[in-house]
Amino acid sequence: MSPSVAQVSMIVLAVFSIGGVLFAVLFPMLTGDKREKKRLESIAAGRTSADRSAANDENRRKKNVESTLKDIEAQQKQKKRGAATLTQRMRQAGLGWSKNTYWVICAVVGFFAIIINFTAIAMPPLYALAFGVSAGLLLPYGFVNYKRSKRFKAFSHEFPNGLDVIVRGVKAGLPLVDCMKVIAQEANEPVCSEFREIIEDQTLGLPMDEAVMRLQDRMPISEARFFSIVIAIQSKTGGSLSEALSNLSHVLRERKKMQGKIKAMSSEAKASAGIIGALPIIVALLVYFTTPDYILLLFTTDTGNNALYGSGIWMLMGVGVMKKMINFDF
C-alpha cells in the first residue's frame, strides 16, 4: 500500500471514529430519550413521596383508632365497676317509676301476699309473714327484670333496620343528625325513643360521639356498644361512615341468625327441663284427684308444711340450675 493511500485510510478511520463517538453522545439528546428518562425518574420520585405520605396518614389514623379504643375501653371498665342502680334499671325497663313508687308497690304486693297466705291458705302467721316479705321483694324486682330484658330484645331486633336507614341516608348525602331524626320519627319502640334521646342530647350541645356514648348507659347491650364505638372512631379519625355502619348491620344480623341457631339446638334441652320441672306438680295434682286424703297431709299438718316448703325451695334451686345449663351467652 502506498503512503498516500495509507494516509487517506487513517484520516477516514479517524473521521468515522470521531463521528461514532459524537453520535453516541448526541443521539439521546436528539431523540429525547434523556428527557424521557428524567421525566420517568421525576414521576417515580413523586409517586414514592405520595406513597410515603399516604403510608404516614394511614399510620397516623391507626394510632388515632388505637388511642380512641383505649379511651373507650377505660371508660367502659369504670362503668362496669358499679352495678346498675334501681333507678337505672327501671329506666332501662322503660318504666316511669320513681324509687318511692317502687317501694310502695313492693309494700302493697307483700301485704296482699300475707293476707292471701294467712286467710285463704291458712298458713301459720310466721310463715305467712316470711312468704309475704319474700313476695314483696322478689315479685316487683322480677317484673322490672322481665320488662328490662324484653325491652333489650326489642331494641336488638329493630336496631339493624335503624342502621340501614343511616347507611342509605349517608350514601344519599344526608347528615348523620338528619338520619337519626328519621329513625326517631319512623322506627319502632324502643329504638325511636332512644334515638330521640340522642337527638335531644345533641341539641343541648353535646358532641355527637358523647351523645351516642350515652346510649350504652341506657341500653347496656353489645349492639349499642358497637354503634357507639363506630361513631366515636369515625368522629375522631374520619373514614367512610356508611361502610362502617353497613358492616356493623351485617354483623348484627349474623349474630341474630346465630341466636336462632342456638335456640334451635337448645330447644330439646329446654323441653326436657320443662317436663322435669312440671312433673312434680302434675304428679301432685294426679294424687290429689285420685286420693285427696293422702296429699292433704302436706297442707294440714306442720310436718307436711315443712316438707312442702323444703320441696319448693329445692324445686326453685333445681329450676335455676337447669336455666343456667340451657342458656348460652353469645
ZIFENHU-V589010 format. One record per backbone hydrogen bond with DSSP energy under -0.5 kcal/mol. CO is the residue of the C=O (numbers start at 1). NH is the residue of the N-H. If there is no record, write none. Layout:
BEGIN
co = <CO CO>
nh = <NH NH>
END
This chain:
BEGIN
co = <2 3 4 5 6 7 8 9 10 11 12 13 14 15 16 17 18 19 20 21 22 23 26 27 28 28 28 32 33 34 35 36 37 38 39 40 41 42 43 44 45 46 47 48 49 50 51 52 53 54 55 56 57 58 59 60 61 62 63 64 65 66 67 68 69 70 71 72 73 74 75 76 77 78 79 85 86 87 88 89 90 91 98 99 100 101 102 103 104 105 106 107 108 109 110 111 112 113 114 115 115 116 116 117 124 125 126 127 128 129 130 131 132 133 134 135 137 138 139 140 141 142 143 144 145 146 147 148 149 150 151 152 153 154 155 156 158 158 159 160 161 162 163 164 165 166 167 168 169 170 175 176 177 178 179 180 181 182 183 188 188 190 191 192 193 194 195 196 197 198 199 200 201 202 207 208 209 210 212 212 213 214 214 215 219 221 222 223 224 225 226 227 228 229 230 231 232 233 234 239 240 241 242 243 244 245 246 247 248 249 250 251 252 253 254 255 256 257 258 259 260 261 262 263 264 266 267 268 269 270 271 272 273 274 275 276 278 279 280 281 282 283 284 285 286 287 291 291 292 295 296 296 297 301 302 303 304 305 306 307 308 309 310 311 312 313 314 315 316 317 318 319 320 321 322 323>
nh = <6 7 8 9 10 11 12 13 14 15 16 17 18 19 20 21 22 23 24 25 26 27 30 31 32 33 34 36 37 38 39 40 41 42 43 44 45 46 47 48 49 50 51 52 53 54 55 56 57 58 59 60 61 62 63 64 65 66 67 68 69 70 71 72 73 74 75 76 77 78 79 80 81 81 82 89 90 91 92 93 95 94 102 103 104 105 106 107 108 109 110 111 112 113 114 115 116 117 118 119 120 120 121 123 128 129 130 131 132 133 134 135 136 137 138 139 141 142 143 144 145 146 147 148 149 150 151 152 153 154 155 156 157 158 159 160 161 162 163 164 165 166 167 168 169 170 171 172 174 173 179 180 181 182 183 184 185 186 187 191 192 194 195 196 197 198 199 200 201 202 203 204 206 205 211 212 213 214 215 216 216 217 218 219 221 225 226 227 228 229 230 231 232 233 234 235 236 237 238 241 244 245 246 247 248 249 250 251 252 253 254 255 256 257 258 259 260 261 262 263 264 265 266 267 267 270 271 272 273 274 275 276 277 278 279 280 282 283 284 285 286 287 288 289 290 291 294 295 296 298 299 300 301 305 306 307 308 309 310 311 312 313 314 315 316 317 318 319 320 321 322 323 324 325 326 327>
END
